[in-house]
Amino acid sequence: MEIEDRKRIYDALLLILSFLTVCWGLFLLEGEFDIHFKRWGNRPRTSEGLIGILTSPLLHSDLKHIWGNTVSFFSLTTFLVFFYRPIAFKVFGLIYILSGVLLWIWGGPGNHIGASGVIYGIAAFVFFGGLFRNDTKLLRVSLAVAFLYGSLIWWVLPIDPHISWEGHLSGAVIGVALAWLMRTAGPQAPIYQWEIDELEEQRRIDHPEEFEDPATDSGIKITYEYIEKPKEYEQKSP
């Protein structure tokens, strides 16, 4: 395994374990000591709900909720960090904050909790990131995400009143927006020599003055004239 790949795996595990340790720690503490952390969820358009922008992704309602988010977060974050390592932590931070802000602005009444909004944001970023970059390798990653998590799309719709579809949709919207805005950052599709040659040829056609011989641009003309050698300088045979 190459050193660069090891760094990618290390960074992925660092982010995943840090986030999930906090989520599971709060979940276990709440169950063990009957602490009501859930009251710190995201309550749209209320002052007491502002704290939920930061805390709601860390809170979960029951074991099924946190386990489902753990599995999805683990795999999708691995995709994010391994293939988008130069910008992965920035993308994660922006999705975490902005999806919560968007949910607080337009979400329905209630107390929204769970990491689903972040998960949807990561899924959307990884999927559309490959499409916007038109990179063969990243397109394969997009297809893998679509194959594994394509069914997530249904949960951005108000199917179940007990599920925060607004949180899912907020995360997805932020993920798509970041994929577009950051399409020139991080990994890019390789540029092949034939593409460089085509661009060079087109530039020659569009701007021929840039490729003129400098000697002809200086205004100095060089001419050659034949002068017949005088007879006195002709070599005579002995």
C-alpha positions as CSV (number, residue, x, y, z in Angstrom):
1,M,0.0,0.0,0.0
2,E,1.4,3.4,-1.0
3,I,2.1,6.0,1.7
4,E,-0.5,8.4,0.2
5,D,-3.2,5.7,0.5
6,R,-2.2,5.1,4.1
7,K,-2.6,8.8,4.8
8,R,-6.0,8.8,3.2
9,I,-7.1,5.9,5.3
10,Y,-5.7,7.4,8.5
11,D,-7.5,10.7,7.9
12,A,-10.8,8.9,7.1
13,L,-10.6,6.9,10.3
14,L,-9.6,10.0,12.3
15,L,-12.7,11.9,11.2
16,I,-15.1,8.9,11.4
17,L,-14.0,7.7,14.8
18,S,-13.9,11.3,16.3
19,F,-17.5,12.0,15.1
20,L,-18.9,8.6,16.0
21,T,-17.2,8.5,19.4
22,V,-19.1,11.7,20.3
23,C,-22.4,10.4,18.9
24,W,-22.2,7.1,20.8
25,G,-20.8,8.7,23.9
26,L,-23.8,11.1,24.2
27,F,-26.2,8.3,23.3
28,L,-24.8,6.0,26.0
29,L,-24.6,8.7,28.6
30,E,-28.1,9.7,28.0
31,G,-29.4,6.2,28.5
32,E,-27.2,5.5,31.5
33,F,-27.8,8.7,33.5
34,D,-31.1,9.8,32.1
35,I,-29.7,13.0,30.7
36,H,-32.0,14.7,28.2
37,F,-29.5,15.7,25.5
38,K,-32.2,15.5,22.9
39,R,-33.6,18.8,24.0
40,W,-30.6,20.4,22.2
41,G,-32.0,19.4,18.8
42,N,-32.5,21.8,15.9
43,R,-35.8,23.7,16.5
44,P,-36.4,25.7,13.3
45,R,-36.9,29.5,13.7
46,T,-36.6,29.5,17.5
47,S,-33.8,31.1,19.5
48,E,-33.4,28.0,21.7
49,G,-33.1,25.9,18.6
50,L,-30.0,27.7,17.3
51,I,-27.8,25.6,19.5
52,G,-29.1,22.6,17.5
53,I,-27.2,23.7,14.4
54,L,-24.1,22.4,16.2
55,T,-25.5,19.7,18.4
56,S,-28.4,18.1,16.6
57,P,-26.2,15.9,14.3
58,L,-24.7,14.3,17.4
59,L,-28.0,13.3,19.0
60,H,-30.1,10.2,18.1
61,S,-33.5,8.9,19.3
62,D,-32.8,5.2,19.7
63,L,-30.5,2.3,18.9
64,K,-31.9,1.7,15.5
65,H,-31.5,5.4,14.6
66,I,-27.9,5.7,15.7
67,W,-26.8,2.3,14.2
68,G,-28.3,3.1,10.8
69,N,-26.5,6.5,10.7
70,T,-23.3,4.9,11.9
71,V,-23.1,2.5,9.0
72,S,-24.0,5.1,6.4
73,F,-21.6,7.7,7.9
74,F,-18.7,5.3,8.0
75,S,-18.9,4.2,4.4
76,L,-19.8,7.6,2.9
77,T,-17.2,9.5,4.9
78,T,-14.6,6.9,3.7
79,F,-15.5,7.8,0.1
80,L,-15.2,11.5,0.9
81,V,-11.9,11.5,2.6
82,F,-10.2,8.8,0.4
83,F,-11.1,10.4,-2.9
84,Y,-11.3,14.1,-1.9
85,R,-8.7,14.2,0.8
86,P,-7.3,17.8,0.0
87,I,-10.8,19.3,0.6
88,A,-12.5,16.6,2.6
89,F,-12.4,18.2,6.1
90,K,-13.5,21.6,4.7
91,V,-16.4,19.9,2.9
92,F,-17.4,18.1,6.0
93,G,-17.3,21.2,8.1
94,L,-19.4,23.2,5.6
95,I,-22.0,20.5,5.2
96,Y,-22.2,20.1,9.0
97,I,-22.9,23.8,9.6
98,L,-24.7,24.9,6.5
99,S,-27.2,22.0,6.4
100,G,-28.1,22.8,10.0
101,V,-28.5,26.5,9.2
102,L,-30.7,25.7,6.2
103,L,-32.8,23.3,8.3
104,W,-33.2,26.0,11.0
105,I,-34.4,28.5,8.4
106,W,-37.0,26.5,6.6
107,G,-37.6,23.2,8.5
108,G,-41.0,22.3,9.9
109,P,-41.9,22.7,13.6
110,G,-40.5,20.2,16.0
111,N,-37.1,19.0,17.4
112,H,-34.9,17.7,14.6
113,I,-32.0,15.4,15.7
114,G,-29.7,12.9,14.0
115,A,-26.7,12.9,11.6
116,S,-28.9,12.1,8.6
117,G,-28.6,15.7,7.2
118,V,-24.8,15.4,7.2
119,I,-24.9,11.9,5.7
120,Y,-27.2,13.2,2.9
121,G,-24.8,16.1,2.3
122,I,-21.8,13.8,2.0
123,A,-23.7,11.4,-0.3
124,A,-24.8,14.3,-2.6
125,F,-21.3,15.8,-2.7
126,V,-19.5,12.6,-3.6
127,F,-22.1,11.7,-6.2
128,F,-22.3,15.0,-7.9
129,G,-18.6,15.8,-7.4
130,G,-17.7,13.0,-9.8
131,L,-20.2,14.2,-12.3
132,F,-19.1,17.8,-12.3
133,R,-15.4,17.0,-12.5
134,N,-16.0,14.4,-15.4
135,D,-13.2,12.3,-13.9
136,T,-13.4,8.6,-14.8
137,K,-12.2,7.5,-11.4
138,L,-14.5,9.8,-9.5
139,L,-17.4,8.9,-11.8
140,R,-16.9,5.3,-10.7
141,V,-17.2,6.4,-7.1
142,S,-20.4,8.3,-8.0
143,L,-21.9,5.1,-9.5
144,A,-20.9,3.2,-6.4
145,V,-22.7,5.7,-4.2
146,A,-25.7,5.6,-6.4
147,F,-25.8,1.8,-6.3
148,L,-25.3,1.6,-2.5
149,Y,-27.4,4.6,-1.4
150,G,-29.7,5.4,-4.3
151,S,-32.7,4.5,-2.2
152,L,-31.9,7.5,0.1
153,I,-33.5,9.8,-2.4
154,W,-37.0,8.7,-1.3
155,W,-36.4,10.0,2.2
156,V,-36.1,13.6,1.1
157,L,-39.8,13.4,0.6
158,P,-42.4,13.7,3.4
159,I,-43.1,9.9,3.5
160,D,-42.9,9.3,7.2
161,P,-44.0,12.1,9.7
162,H,-41.6,10.8,12.3
163,I,-38.6,11.3,10.0
164,S,-37.0,14.7,9.3
165,W,-37.2,14.8,5.6
166,E,-36.4,18.5,5.8
167,G,-33.1,17.6,7.4
168,H,-32.4,15.1,4.6
169,L,-33.3,17.6,1.9
170,S,-31.2,20.4,3.6
171,G,-28.1,18.2,3.6
172,A,-28.7,17.1,0.0
173,V,-29.1,20.7,-1.2
174,I,-25.9,21.8,0.5
175,G,-24.0,18.8,-0.8
176,V,-25.0,19.5,-4.4
177,A,-24.2,23.2,-4.0
178,L,-20.7,22.5,-2.6
179,A,-20.0,19.9,-5.3
180,W,-20.7,22.6,-7.9
181,L,-18.9,25.5,-6.2
182,M,-15.8,23.4,-5.4
183,R,-15.7,21.6,-8.7
184,T,-12.3,23.2,-9.5
185,A,-10.8,22.4,-6.0
186,G,-9.3,19.1,-5.0
187,P,-8.9,16.2,-7.5
188,Q,-9.4,16.9,-11.2
189,A,-9.6,14.9,-14.3
190,P,-6.2,14.2,-15.9
191,I,-5.2,16.3,-18.9
192,Y,-3.9,14.1,-21.8
193,Q,-1.2,15.2,-24.2
194,W,-3.6,15.1,-27.2
195,E,-5.8,17.6,-25.3
196,I,-2.8,19.9,-24.8
197,D,-1.9,19.6,-28.5
198,E,-5.4,20.5,-29.5
199,L,-5.5,23.6,-27.2
200,E,-2.1,24.7,-28.5
201,E,-3.2,24.3,-32.1
202,Q,-6.4,26.3,-31.4
203,R,-4.3,29.0,-29.8
204,R,-2.1,29.3,-32.8
205,I,-5.2,29.7,-35.0
206,D,-6.8,32.3,-32.6
207,H,-3.6,34.3,-31.8
208,P,-1.1,33.8,-34.6
209,E,0.8,36.9,-33.6
210,E,2.0,35.1,-30.5
211,F,3.8,32.6,-32.6
212,E,5.6,34.9,-35.1
213,D,9.3,34.8,-35.5
214,P,10.8,37.6,-33.3
215,A,13.3,38.5,-36.0
216,T,10.4,39.5,-38.3
217,D,8.8,41.5,-35.5
218,S,11.8,43.7,-34.9
219,G,11.5,45.6,-38.2
220,I,15.0,44.5,-39.3
221,K,15.1,42.8,-42.7
222,I,18.0,40.6,-43.6
223,T,18.7,40.3,-47.3
224,Y,21.4,38.5,-49.2
225,E,23.1,39.7,-52.5
226,Y,25.4,37.8,-54.7
227,I,28.6,39.7,-55.7
228,E,30.8,38.3,-58.4
229,K,34.4,37.8,-57.2
230,P,36.8,40.2,-59.0
231,K,39.1,38.6,-61.5
232,E,42.3,39.7,-59.7
233,Y,41.3,37.5,-56.7
234,E,40.9,34.5,-58.8
235,Q,43.4,31.8,-58.0
236,K,45.9,31.2,-60.8
237,S,47.3,27.9,-61.7
238,P,51.2,27.8,-61.5
